[in-house]
Amino acid sequence: MGVWKDKIRKDWRYDFLYEGKRYAGGGLASRREALAAKEERKKEVRQAPIQEPIITVFSDIAKLYLDYSERRHASGTYKYKSYVFASFIEHHGDLPFEEITPQQIHEYLNTRPSNNNYNAHRKDLSSVWTFAKRQLGIDTPNPCQLLEKMPHTPRSKYIPPEDVILKLIMAADPETDEQDLLLVVIHTLGRIDEVLRLKWEDVNFEKRTLTLWTRKRKNGAYEADALPMGEDLHRILKARWKARKQETWVFFNPAAKKGIGDRFYHRPKMMASLCKRAGIQPVGYGKRKVQRGKRKGEIEDHPLHLGFHALRHFMASYLADQEKVGVKAVSGLLRHKNLRTTEIYLHSIDEGQRIAIDKIQGKFTPKKDDPQASLTSTKEKGVSDGA
């Protein structure tokens, strides 16, 4: 429009475009004043110093992503991502985000102790670029996607035998919540975070059901899963209900929040302590960084004891192998959305494969007293030497 008189406000106004940006002004008494003001503003805009583009560094985007992750993901996931990003910055410094190259990513990942760890850090770093593109509109190439995953051999899950589980239960103190917590995890096949989140409103003694809330879904939202309550679990929870000191949490920690009380959010030392009391040996050794003292920063070996998740693996395998419960029923108790996940969990073998293997038993294994006996029986059925 350039210069015009506003019919409502009764003043003269102007506007113009400069390098794609619109400038406007008003409140002027005449067309002459509006034209003069427009030219003066143009002069100011043209003479304004050119601002250098702001360089966005990796930590800027990572912080925004972590704010998002803290709300969307489980606390353990959020903490691990924080550790990965901090480690990357410690190795390379705070690089300009849009200038980070695949080689720089690889140089950092190459410091990881194993191929599995290389792949895990690559995945978390890649999520920053995905977030930047989807949420911030920063469409810079993702350097992580140009790096192939490293081959690695997955570590087989240790499933404790029944006698080890019984030792754990006997070692747990029945006067505290140790034994009850252990038994509730066993009888629900629940994840420890789900059991610690259990509220009394989730327990229905009349219908003998309870509800666990999980975030192990694709969108990260909490979902309710109803489970049957057996006689043993009913007795344990009923006793806790009668002895309760508050109306909200099944596993209440009166010492939390400086004596105010709240639920237990994690029990990081409980299983290691039980294993030591029960005389159960570590399942392996890992590496960790010393956090304090004269050896701070050094890498040391530390024992890996059974965790709560081993109880979930044990119960699933026990039901499938010892009690011959079907994979579908076990999958329902594990609350897997995909039956294939349960099959991997149980390391199950297709029944058709077992039948096929049974058909060749005794036919191609020589007997100790007569090496030709099994072969003779095969020939008698019409199998010739040249077949």
C-alpha positions, 0 to 999 in steps of 0.5 A: 500500500505504501502510504494511506489514511486509516479510516477508523483511527483517522491517522496516516500510516505507512509500510514497506518491504525490505529483504523480505521483512515488512516494516510499518508505522502510524500515528502521523497527521498528514500524507507528507509526514507519513512519506517523510517517516517512511523514507527515514525508516527505510534509511535506518533499516538500510544502515543497520549493521548486519547481524551475524547468524547465531551459531547453535551448538550441540548442547543447545539442541541436546538440552531442549531434547532432554527437556522433552525426554524427561517428560516422555521417557522413563527416568532411567532412559532420560538419565542415560541419554544425559550421560551420553550427551555429556560424554560426547561434549566432554570428548569433542567440546561443544561443537556447532550443531550443523557442522558435526560430521560422521567422522566426529561421531565415529571418533567418539563412538570408537572410544566406547568399550564394546560394539554394543555400547557403540550402537547404543550411543549412536542411537541416542545421539541420532535421536537429537538430530531426529528431534531437531528436525521434527520439533525445531525445523532444523533440517540438517543431515543426521551424521549418525545415519551415515554410520553403520551399526557395529556387529555384536553378539548379544549377551545371553540373559542369565535365568536363575534356577529355582533354588537360587530364587528360593534362597533369595526369598529366604534371605529377604527380611520378612519384618521389612518390605523386602520379602513382600516386594520380592514376592509381589514381583514374582507373582505379578511377573512385573517390572520393578518400576511398575510394582513400586508404582502400585497404588491401593486403588489398583488393588481389587481384593473382591475381584482378586485383580490388580492393575499395573501401569507400564510405559513400555509402549511405543508412544511412551504413555502409561497404560493400565494392564489388569492381572489376576491375583492368586491366593498367595498374592492376595494374602500378601497384599491383604496383610500389607493393607491391614498394616498400612500407614497411609492410603496411597502407595502399596510400597510406602517409604516414610523416610522419603522427602525428608520424612514426609513420606512417598513411594519408593522410586527405586531400590538400587541396592536391595538385590545385591544385598540379598544376593550377598546374604544368600551367598549367591555369586555374581553373574559376571563383572562390569566396568564403571567409573569411580565417582569419588576419592583418590581414584575418582575417574578411574575405571574399575571392575564391579560385580554384577548381581541378579536384578529384579528383572531376572525374577521376571525372566525366571517366572516366565521360563518356569511357567513355560518349561516346568508348568507347561503353560502356553506361550500365549498365556505367558505372553499375557502375564508378561503383557507383551503386545507382540507374541514374538517378543515373548518367544524371544524372551523364553528362547522357545523352540517351535513344537514342529521342530521338536517333532521333526528332530524326534523322527531321526532319533536312534536312526543315525547314532551307532550303538556302542556294542554294534556300530552297524546296528542302526545303519542296518535298520535303515537299510532294511527299510529300503535305503541303499548305500548309493542313495 
